Amino acid sequence: MNISTKSIVSNSDMIKNYKACREKAQFNGKIFILKNNQPDAVLFSIDEYERLSVFIEYMESMEDKDIAKITALLPVEGSRKTYSFDHMMRDIDVGQPQE
């Protein structure tokens, strides 16, 4: 996973400057919060959360074996930005037996 340094804030910065961090999350879609220089949490903008929640809710309804199949179809690092949810669903459908 590539994380832009513009999207990283410390835990103490989050506590002291919540409004600025929230605005940064809105601008970048999400920010990564570090505690003791280690990833601790992620703050999503509402737009990013709504975009991802459809996928998250879909994945929560699936069985582990089906999630494993999807994981195997994910593209390698670097091409993920252009790999949409619709693209993934088409790939899954291609792998399914036709009725």
C-alpha positions as CSV (number, residue, x, y, z in Angstrom):
1,M,0.0,0.0,0.0
2,N,1.3,3.4,-0.9
3,I,0.6,6.2,1.5
4,S,1.2,9.8,0.6
5,T,3.1,11.7,3.3
6,K,0.5,14.4,2.9
7,S,-2.1,11.9,4.3
8,I,-0.2,11.1,7.5
9,V,-0.7,12.8,10.9
10,S,0.5,11.9,14.3
11,N,-1.9,10.9,17.1
12,S,-1.0,14.0,19.0
13,D,-1.6,16.2,16.0
14,M,-5.0,14.6,15.6
15,I,-5.9,15.4,19.2
16,K,-4.6,19.0,19.1
17,N,-5.8,19.9,15.6
18,Y,-8.8,17.8,14.9
19,K,-10.5,20.4,12.6
20,A,-7.4,20.7,10.4
21,C,-7.0,16.9,10.3
22,R,-10.7,16.5,9.3
23,E,-10.2,19.0,6.5
24,K,-7.1,17.2,5.4
25,A,-9.2,13.9,5.3
26,Q,-11.8,15.7,3.2
27,F,-9.3,16.9,0.7
28,N,-7.3,13.6,0.5
29,G,-10.2,11.2,1.0
30,K,-8.5,9.7,4.1
31,I,-5.7,10.3,6.5
32,F,-3.6,7.8,8.4
33,I,-3.0,8.4,12.1
34,L,0.3,7.3,13.5
35,K,0.9,6.4,17.2
36,N,4.5,6.0,18.2
37,N,5.4,6.2,14.4
38,Q,3.2,3.1,13.7
39,P,-0.1,3.1,11.8
40,D,-2.9,3.3,14.4
41,A,-6.1,4.4,12.7
42,V,-7.6,5.9,9.5
43,L,-10.0,8.8,9.2
44,F,-12.1,8.8,6.1
45,S,-14.0,11.7,4.6
46,I,-17.7,10.9,4.4
47,D,-17.4,10.8,0.6
48,E,-14.7,8.2,0.7
49,Y,-16.6,6.2,3.3
50,E,-19.7,6.2,1.2
51,R,-17.7,5.1,-1.8
52,L,-16.1,2.2,0.1
53,S,-19.1,1.3,2.2
54,V,-20.9,-0.4,-0.7
55,F,-18.0,-2.7,-1.2
56,I,-17.5,-3.3,2.6
57,E,-21.1,-4.2,3.1
58,Y,-21.0,-6.6,0.1
59,M,-17.9,-8.3,1.4
60,E,-19.4,-8.7,4.9
61,S,-22.2,-10.7,3.4
62,M,-19.8,-13.1,1.7
63,E,-18.3,-16.4,3.0
64,D,-14.6,-16.6,3.6
65,K,-14.1,-18.9,0.6
66,D,-15.7,-16.4,-1.7
67,I,-13.6,-13.5,-0.3
68,A,-10.5,-15.7,-1.0
69,K,-11.5,-16.0,-4.6
70,I,-11.9,-12.2,-4.9
71,T,-8.6,-11.6,-3.2
72,A,-6.9,-13.9,-5.7
73,L,-8.3,-11.7,-8.6
74,L,-7.0,-8.4,-7.2
75,P,-4.4,-6.7,-9.4
76,V,-0.8,-6.4,-8.4
77,E,0.5,-3.3,-6.7
78,G,0.5,-0.3,-9.0
79,S,-2.5,-1.0,-11.1
80,R,-5.1,-0.8,-8.3
81,K,-6.1,2.8,-8.9
82,T,-7.6,1.8,-12.3
83,Y,-9.2,-1.4,-11.1
84,S,-12.8,-0.6,-10.2
85,F,-15.4,-2.6,-8.2
86,D,-17.3,-3.1,-11.5
87,H,-14.1,-4.4,-13.2
88,M,-13.6,-6.9,-10.3
89,M,-17.2,-8.1,-10.5
90,R,-16.8,-8.7,-14.3
91,D,-13.7,-10.7,-13.6
92,I,-15.6,-12.8,-11.0
93,D,-18.4,-13.4,-13.4
94,V,-16.0,-14.6,-16.1
95,G,-14.6,-17.2,-13.7
96,Q,-18.1,-18.5,-12.9
97,P,-19.6,-21.4,-14.8
98,Q,-22.2,-20.3,-17.3
99,E,-25.8,-21.6,-16.8
